[in-house]
Amino acid sequence: MTDEELDAAERRANAATPGPWESSVEGRDHDSGDSVILTGGPDLYISYAEWPEKQRRANEERRANDLDFIAASRQDVPRLTAEVRRLKKRLSDE
């Protein structure tokens, strides 16, 4: 990953609503309402197009996985960029 790519990822993370973020999936984490990403600020609602009934269950699992990934990215990206920078510095110091 180039320094420019790291800078861009870091800028996007820094511009986002502060974390931690958490996914809250209807049917898994609560029994009524929408699936949402809780940000500590305005919550994020992810909209999906309607799927045929036979695909509904698989797509609900995919949506939950997507919500988990997006919410975790808020915490993961800053940690990953810091680790890549640390490792690049270590390699350049050798």
Backbone torsions as a table, in degrees:
resi	resn	phi	psi	omega
1	MET	NA	130.1	-178.5
2	THR	-76.4	163.5	176.2
3	ASP	-61.2	-36.2	179.3
4	GLU	-65.2	-40.9	177.4
5	GLU	-66.1	-40.5	176.0
6	LEU	-62.7	-44.3	178.7
7	ASP	-59.4	-43.2	-178.7
8	ALA	-65.4	-44.0	178.5
9	ALA	-62.8	-41.5	179.5
10	GLU	-65.9	-40.6	177.6
11	ARG	-61.3	-44.4	179.8
12	ARG	-62.7	-43.7	179.9
13	ALA	-64.4	-43.1	-179.2
14	ASN	-67.6	-27.8	-179.3
15	ALA	-81.2	-18.6	-178.0
16	ALA	-75.2	162.7	174.5
17	THR	-54.8	134.6	-178.7
18	PRO	-55.9	150.0	179.9
19	GLY	-91.4	-176.6	4.9
20	PRO	-80.7	152.9	173.5
21	TRP	-103.6	153.9	-179.5
22	GLU	-142.9	137.0	175.4
23	SER	-86.1	145.5	176.8
24	SER	-133.4	104.9	-171.7
25	VAL	-102.1	126.4	177.6
26	GLU	-61.5	134.1	-179.7
27	GLY	90.0	-19.0	176.0
28	ARG	-111.3	-48.0	-175.8
29	ASP	-104.5	-20.7	176.9
30	HIS	-156.8	164.7	-171.8
31	ASP	-100.6	-11.0	178.8
32	SER	-148.6	156.3	-178.1
33	GLY	101.9	-166.0	-176.3
34	ASP	-97.7	159.4	166.7
35	SER	-77.5	138.9	-170.0
36	VAL	-154.1	157.5	169.9
37	ILE	-104.1	118.9	179.6
38	LEU	-85.4	124.3	-174.1
39	THR	-112.4	-9.0	-170.9
40	GLY	84.8	-8.0	173.9
41	GLY	-127.8	-142.1	175.5
42	PRO	-64.2	130.9	-179.9
43	ASP	-71.3	154.0	-179.3
44	LEU	-106.7	124.5	177.0
45	TYR	-106.7	129.6	-179.0
46	ILE	-102.5	124.3	-178.3
47	SER	-101.5	133.6	176.1
48	TYR	-118.9	148.5	173.6
49	ALA	-68.2	156.3	178.5
50	GLU	-69.4	141.1	179.5
51	TRP	-112.1	157.0	173.7
52	PRO	-59.2	148.1	-176.0
53	GLU	-53.0	-39.2	-176.8
54	LYS	-66.7	-18.7	178.8
55	GLN	-100.5	-2.1	-171.5
56	ARG	-56.7	-49.9	-175.4
57	ARG	-63.6	-46.8	178.9
58	ALA	-61.3	-40.0	-179.0
59	ASN	-73.2	-30.7	174.3
60	GLU	-65.2	-40.0	176.5
61	GLU	-64.8	-40.8	178.1
62	ARG	-63.1	-41.6	179.3
63	ARG	-62.0	-43.2	177.7
64	ALA	-61.0	-43.1	178.2
65	ASN	-63.5	-40.0	177.9
66	ASP	-63.4	-44.8	179.1
67	LEU	-61.9	-43.3	178.1
68	ASP	-60.7	-43.7	-179.2
69	PHE	-63.5	-47.9	-178.8
70	ILE	-62.1	-45.9	-179.1
71	ALA	-64.1	-43.4	-179.4
72	ALA	-67.5	-29.0	-179.5
73	SER	-59.5	-31.8	-179.9
74	ARG	-60.8	-35.5	177.0
75	GLN	-88.2	-36.2	-173.6
76	ASP	-71.5	-42.2	-174.5
77	VAL	-61.3	-47.5	177.8
78	PRO	-61.2	-39.3	178.8
79	ARG	-66.9	-41.4	-180.0
80	LEU	-67.1	-43.5	179.7
81	THR	-64.2	-39.3	177.7
82	ALA	-63.9	-40.3	179.9
83	GLU	-68.1	-41.4	178.0
84	VAL	-62.9	-43.3	178.0
85	ARG	-61.7	-41.8	179.6
86	ARG	-62.3	-45.4	-178.6
87	LEU	-68.6	-39.1	176.6
88	LYS	-63.1	-39.7	178.2
89	LYS	-65.2	-42.8	179.6
90	ARG	-60.7	-42.1	178.5
91	LEU	-66.2	-38.2	-178.8
92	SER	-73.2	-23.7	178.9
93	ASP	-79.8	-15.7	-177.4
94	GLU	-80.1	NA	NA
